[in-house]
């Protein structure tokens, strides 16, 4: 998958997706973190953090597939929870750009 989208284009697509799919997936918050958020380089993938009303692996798989189809590049998804890897949580808290 090759992507030529810029950060602001990706953020706009994610916001539209979140707004259009709230009822289906109960996405409370959605953002990017990692190299895209830090604007370090053109990313090979998009790291996405989700705050979901209900944790559900099957919903996350559906969201991942949808977003890869929309963004035309690989997507890594992390569900933000109270109980999660402390290093990752701190990194997300520091860098996430929410839509």
KOLSE-741656 format. One record per atom (N, C-alpha, C): residue number from 1; x, y, z. Coordinates in nm, 4 decimals. Layout:
BEGIN
SITE   resi       east      north         up
SITE    NUM          X          Y          Z
...
//
This chain:
BEGIN
SITE   resi       east      north         up
SITE      1     0.0838    -0.1180     0.0000
SITE      1     0.0000     0.0000     0.0000
SITE      1     0.0883     0.1244     0.0000
SITE      2     0.0680     0.2109    -0.0922
SITE      2     0.1413     0.3374    -0.0999
SITE      2     0.0468     0.4515    -0.0657
SITE      3     0.0981     0.5473     0.0091
SITE      3     0.0145     0.6596     0.0501
SITE      3     0.0858     0.7905     0.0202
SITE      4     0.0129     0.8848    -0.0322
SITE      4     0.0677     1.0173    -0.0577
SITE      4    -0.0063     1.1234     0.0239
SITE      5    -0.0833     1.0809     0.1194
SITE      5    -0.1603     1.1745     0.2008
SITE      5    -0.0703     1.2455     0.3008
SITE      6    -0.1012     1.3707     0.3267
SITE      6    -0.0295     1.4485     0.4265
SITE      6    -0.0982     1.4302     0.5615
SITE      7    -0.0285     1.4728     0.6669
SITE      7    -0.0814     1.4580     0.8028
SITE      7    -0.2207     1.5181     0.8150
SITE      8    -0.2399     1.6408     0.7656
SITE      8    -0.3704     1.7056     0.7807
SITE      8    -0.4797     1.6317     0.7033
SITE      9    -0.4432     1.5719     0.5893
SITE      9    -0.5407     1.4928     0.5128
SITE      9    -0.5821     1.3686     0.5907
SITE     10    -0.4837     1.3035     0.6513
SITE     10    -0.5119     1.1837     0.7309
SITE     10    -0.6009     1.2199     0.8491
SITE     11    -0.5689     1.3292     0.9182
SITE     11    -0.6500     1.3712     1.0326
SITE     11    -0.7931     1.4033     0.9905
SITE     12    -0.8098     1.4684     0.8769
SITE     12    -0.9447     1.4992     0.8274
SITE     12    -1.0227     1.3726     0.7946
SITE     13    -0.9571     1.2758     0.7318
SITE     13    -1.0235     1.1488     0.7000
SITE     13    -1.0627     1.0744     0.8276
SITE     14    -0.9744     1.0768     0.9282
SITE     14    -1.0050     1.0098     1.0548
SITE     14    -1.1225     1.0770     1.1256
SITE     15    -1.1271     1.2088     1.1236
SITE     15    -1.2386     1.2793     1.1880
SITE     15    -1.3705     1.2440     1.1207
SITE     16    -1.3714     1.2452     0.9893
SITE     16    -1.4926     1.2092     0.9155
SITE     16    -1.5339     1.0666     0.9487
SITE     17    -1.4371     0.9757     0.9505
SITE     17    -1.4662     0.8352     0.9811
SITE     17    -1.5244     0.8226     1.1218
SITE     18    -1.4606     0.8885     1.2182
SITE     18    -1.5082     0.8818     1.3572
SITE     18    -1.6512     0.9336     1.3677
SITE     19    -1.6774     1.0476     1.3068
SITE     19    -1.8111     1.1074     1.3135
SITE     19    -1.9166     1.0198     1.2457
SITE     20    -1.8817     0.9624     1.1317
SITE     20    -1.9778     0.8811     1.0562
SITE     20    -2.0006     0.7428     1.1171
SITE     21    -1.9070     0.6962     1.2000
SITE     21    -1.9161     0.5601     1.2530
SITE     21    -1.9338     0.5536     1.4037
SITE     22    -1.9705     0.6658     1.4657
SITE     22    -1.9873     0.6645     1.6114
SITE     22    -2.0900     0.5602     1.6544
SITE     23    -2.2047     0.5598     1.5929
SITE     23    -2.3112     0.4663     1.6327
SITE     23    -2.2678     0.3213     1.6157
SITE     24    -2.1953     0.2943     1.5106
SITE     24    -2.1535     0.1565     1.4803
SITE     24    -2.0465     0.1071     1.5773
SITE     25    -1.9445     0.1911     1.6030
SITE     25    -1.8286     0.1471     1.6808
SITE     25    -1.8164     0.2119     1.8183
SITE     26    -1.8967     0.3129     1.8483
SITE     26    -1.8898     0.3834     1.9773
SITE     26    -1.7488     0.4371     2.0042
SITE     27    -1.6954     0.5089     1.9050
SITE     27    -1.5631     0.5694     1.9179
SITE     27    -1.5786     0.7021     1.9916
SITE     28    -1.5248     0.7089     2.1127
SITE     28    -1.5323     0.8316     2.1915
SITE     28    -1.4258     0.9315     2.1470
SITE     29    -1.3052     0.8816     2.1258
SITE     29    -1.1938     0.9650     2.0803
SITE     29    -1.1086     0.8829     1.9848
SITE     30    -1.0473     0.9515     1.8888
SITE     30    -0.9575     0.8865     1.7944
SITE     30    -0.8440     0.9834     1.7653
SITE     31    -0.7229     0.9303     1.7626
SITE     31    -0.6089     1.0158     1.7330
SITE     31    -0.4943     0.9374     1.6734
SITE     32    -0.3913     1.0102     1.6356
SITE     32    -0.2697     0.9482     1.5839
SITE     32    -0.1565     0.9746     1.6818
SITE     33    -0.0606     0.8839     1.6836
SITE     33     0.0617     0.9032     1.7607
SITE     33     0.1752     0.8427     1.6792
SITE     34     0.2949     0.8444     1.7314
SITE     34     0.4072     0.7887     1.6567
SITE     34     0.4646     0.8891     1.5586
SITE     35     0.5304     0.8370     1.4556
SITE     35     0.6046     0.9233     1.3630
SITE     35     0.5155     1.0242     1.2914
SITE     36     0.3911     0.9886     1.2616
SITE     36     0.3008     1.0844     1.1961
SITE     36     0.2720     1.2029     1.2887
SITE     37     0.2422     1.1751     1.4149
SITE     37     0.2123     1.2818     1.5112
SITE     37     0.3351     1.3690     1.5370
SITE     38     0.4519     1.3051     1.5411
SITE     38     0.5764     1.3790     1.5677
SITE     38     0.6331     1.4457     1.4430
SITE     39     0.5752     1.4127     1.3280
SITE     39     0.6209     1.4664     1.1992
SITE     39     0.7697     1.4431     1.1783
SITE     40     0.8166     1.3232     1.2168
SITE     40     0.9583     1.2896     1.2034
SITE     40     0.9956     1.2546     1.0602
SITE     41     0.9102     1.1792     0.9964
SITE     41     0.9374     1.1348     0.8596
SITE     41     0.8059     1.0914     0.7990
SITE     42     0.8085     1.0616     0.6717
SITE     42     0.6883     1.0080     0.6085
SITE     42     0.6690     0.8665     0.6638
SITE     43     0.5590     0.8422     0.7308
SITE     43     0.5411     0.7125     0.7975
SITE     43     0.5132     0.5985     0.7000
SITE     44     0.5549     0.4785     0.7412
SITE     44     0.5232     0.3567     0.6665
SITE     44     0.3846     0.3068     0.7035
SITE     45     0.3388     0.3487     0.8203
SITE     45     0.2058     0.3113     0.8673
SITE     45     0.1524     0.4252     0.9533
SITE     46     0.0284     0.4118     0.9951
SITE     46    -0.0322     0.5127     1.0821
SITE     46    -0.0655     0.4456     1.2148
SITE     47    -0.0128     0.5004     1.3239
SITE     47    -0.0430     0.4514     1.4584
SITE     47    -0.1633     0.5286     1.5096
SITE     48    -0.2696     0.4555     1.5412
SITE     48    -0.3956     0.5175     1.5818
SITE     48    -0.4325     0.4716     1.7218
SITE     49    -0.4740     0.5670     1.8043
SITE     49    -0.5239     0.5359     1.9380
SITE     49    -0.6743     0.5591     1.9384
SITE     50    -0.7446     0.4637     1.9972
SITE     50    -0.8904     0.4709     2.0073
SITE     50    -0.9322     0.4704     2.1530
SITE     51    -1.0278     0.5542     2.1858
SITE     51    -1.0967     0.5474     2.3146
SITE     51    -1.2370     0.4996     2.2786
SITE     52    -1.2675     0.3766     2.3159
SITE     52    -1.3961     0.3169     2.2807
SITE     52    -1.4866     0.3092     2.4018
SITE     53    -1.6151     0.3230     2.3778
SITE     53    -1.7123     0.3090     2.4859
SITE     53    -1.7087     0.1670     2.5414
SITE     54    -1.6923     0.0693     2.4524
SITE     54    -1.6835    -0.0710     2.4924
SITE     54    -1.5636    -0.1336     2.4229
SITE     55    -1.4818    -0.2073     2.4993
SITE     55    -1.3677    -0.2768     2.4411
SITE     55    -1.4176    -0.4022     2.3702
SITE     56    -1.3854    -0.4141     2.2423
SITE     56    -1.4305    -0.5291     2.1641
SITE     56    -1.3298    -0.5544     2.0528
SITE     57    -1.2640    -0.6692     2.0575
SITE     57    -1.1615    -0.7027     1.9599
SITE     57    -1.2165    -0.7057     1.8182
SITE     58    -1.3365    -0.7589     1.7998
SITE     58    -1.3945    -0.7677     1.6658
SITE     58    -1.4240    -0.6291     1.6082
SITE     59    -1.4679    -0.5369     1.6920
SITE     59    -1.4895    -0.3995     1.6456
SITE     59    -1.3573    -0.3351     1.6040
SITE     60    -1.2525    -0.3604     1.6814
SITE     60    -1.1221    -0.3031     1.6484
SITE     60    -1.0698    -0.3579     1.5159
SITE     61    -1.0934    -0.4848     1.4901
SITE     61    -1.0521    -0.5438     1.3623
SITE     61    -1.1274    -0.4769     1.2482
SITE     62    -1.2566    -0.4543     1.2668
SITE     62    -1.3361    -0.3857     1.1652
SITE     62    -1.2868    -0.2445     1.1398
SITE     63    -1.2554    -0.1723     1.2465
SITE     63    -1.2043    -0.0355     1.2332
SITE     63    -1.0712    -0.0363     1.1588
SITE     64    -0.9827    -0.1277     1.1966
SITE     64    -0.8514    -0.1382     1.1310
SITE     64    -0.8675    -0.1619     0.9812
SITE     65    -0.9525    -0.2557     0.9441
SITE     65    -0.9733    -0.2851     0.8018
SITE     65    -1.0317    -0.1648     0.7288
SITE     66    -1.1298    -0.1005     0.7896
SITE     66    -1.1899     0.0190     0.7283
SITE     66    -1.0842     0.1266     0.7030
SITE     67    -1.0032     0.1537     0.8051
SITE     67    -0.9059     0.2624     0.7944
SITE     67    -0.7951     0.2311     0.6949
SITE     68    -0.7540     0.1053     0.6861
SITE     68    -0.6543     0.0687     0.5851
SITE     68    -0.7104     0.0883     0.4449
SITE     69    -0.8386     0.0591     0.4268
SITE     69    -0.9026     0.0813     0.2965
SITE     69    -0.9115     0.2306     0.2638
SITE     70    -0.9394     0.3124     0.3638
SITE     70    -0.9539     0.4570     0.3429
SITE     70    -0.8187     0.5249     0.3220
SITE     71    -0.7209     0.4900     0.4058
SITE     71    -0.5911     0.5574     0.4027
SITE     71    -0.4942     0.4971     0.3013
SITE     72    -0.5248     0.3768     0.2549
SITE     72    -0.4399     0.3068     0.1581
SITE     72    -0.2985     0.2851     0.2102
SITE     73    -0.2899     0.2527     0.3383
SITE     73    -0.1621     0.2191     0.4003
SITE     73    -0.1892     0.1387     0.5270
SITE     74    -0.0885     0.0656     0.5764
SITE     74    -0.1083    -0.0124     0.6984
SITE     74    -0.1413     0.0767     0.8183
SITE     75    -0.2235     0.0226     0.9065
SITE     75    -0.2673     0.0932     1.0261
SITE     75    -0.2425     0.0034     1.1470
SITE     76    -0.1833     0.0595     1.2514
SITE     76    -0.1715    -0.0086     1.3803
SITE     76    -0.2664     0.0615     1.4762
SITE     77    -0.3482    -0.0171     1.5453
SITE     77    -0.4491     0.0399     1.6349
SITE     77    -0.4216    -0.0029     1.7787
SITE     78    -0.4318     0.0939     1.8689
SITE     78    -0.4196     0.0682     2.0121
SITE     78    -0.5460     0.1199     2.0787
SITE     79    -0.6038     0.0371     2.1631
SITE     79    -0.7189     0.0798     2.2417
SITE     79    -0.6676     0.1367     2.3739
SITE     80    -0.7000     0.2619     2.4005
SITE     80    -0.6552     0.3291     2.5220
SITE     80    -0.7416     0.2823     2.6385
SITE     81    -0.6755     0.2293     2.7422
SITE     81    -0.7469     0.1761     2.8579
SITE     81    -0.6753     0.2188     2.9858
SITE     82    -0.7437     0.2066     3.0971
SITE     82    -0.6797     0.2346     3.2255
SITE     82    -0.5644     0.1374     3.2495
SITE     83    -0.5887     0.0111     3.2200
SITE     83    -0.4884    -0.0930     3.2401
SITE     83    -0.4225    -0.1260     3.1069
SITE     84    -0.3104    -0.0600     3.0795
SITE     84    -0.2351    -0.0889     2.9579
SITE     84    -0.0877    -0.0660     2.9864
SITE     85    -0.0023    -0.1028     2.8939
SITE     85     0.1409    -0.0861     2.9086
SITE     85     0.1725     0.0591     2.9455
SITE     86     0.2404     0.0781     3.0578
SITE     86     0.2683     0.2123     3.1082
SITE     86     0.3526     0.2965     3.0140
SITE     87     0.4534     0.2349     2.9510
SITE     87     0.5388     0.3079     2.8574
SITE     87     0.4573     0.3569     2.7386
SITE     88     0.3745     0.2686     2.6834
SITE     88     0.2928     0.3051     2.5678
SITE     88     0.1910     0.4129     2.6056
SITE     89     0.1301     0.3985     2.7224
SITE     89     0.0310     0.4966     2.7673
SITE     89     0.0944     0.6349     2.7815
SITE     90     0.2133     0.6405     2.8407
SITE     90     0.2837     0.7677     2.8580
SITE     90     0.3187     0.8283     2.7217
SITE     91     0.3609     0.7441     2.6287
SITE     91     0.3951     0.7916     2.4941
SITE     91     0.2724     0.8486     2.4234
SITE     92     0.1606     0.7774     2.4332
SITE     92     0.0367     0.8252     2.3713
SITE     92    -0.0060     0.9572     2.4350
SITE     93    -0.0008     0.9642     2.5681
SITE     93    -0.0390     1.0877     2.6380
SITE     93     0.0457     1.2065     2.5917
SITE     94     0.1731     1.1818     2.5630
SITE     94     0.2639     1.2900     2.5245
SITE     94     0.2490     1.3319     2.3787
SITE     95     0.2177     1.2374     2.2884
SITE     95     0.2232     1.2697     2.1455
SITE     95     0.0915     1.2688     2.0712
SITE     96    -0.0114     1.2109     2.1255
SITE     96    -0.1343     1.1914     2.0473
SITE     96    -0.1933     1.3236     1.9991
SITE     97    -0.2356     1.3210     1.8736
SITE     97    -0.3084     1.4320     1.8123
SITE     97    -0.4474     1.3777     1.7832
SITE     98    -0.5480     1.4305     1.8549
SITE     98    -0.6842     1.3784     1.8430
SITE     98    -0.7644     1.4566     1.7400
SITE     99    -0.8605     1.3863     1.6805
SITE     99    -0.9476     1.4490     1.5797
SITE     99    -1.0850     1.4739     1.6387
//
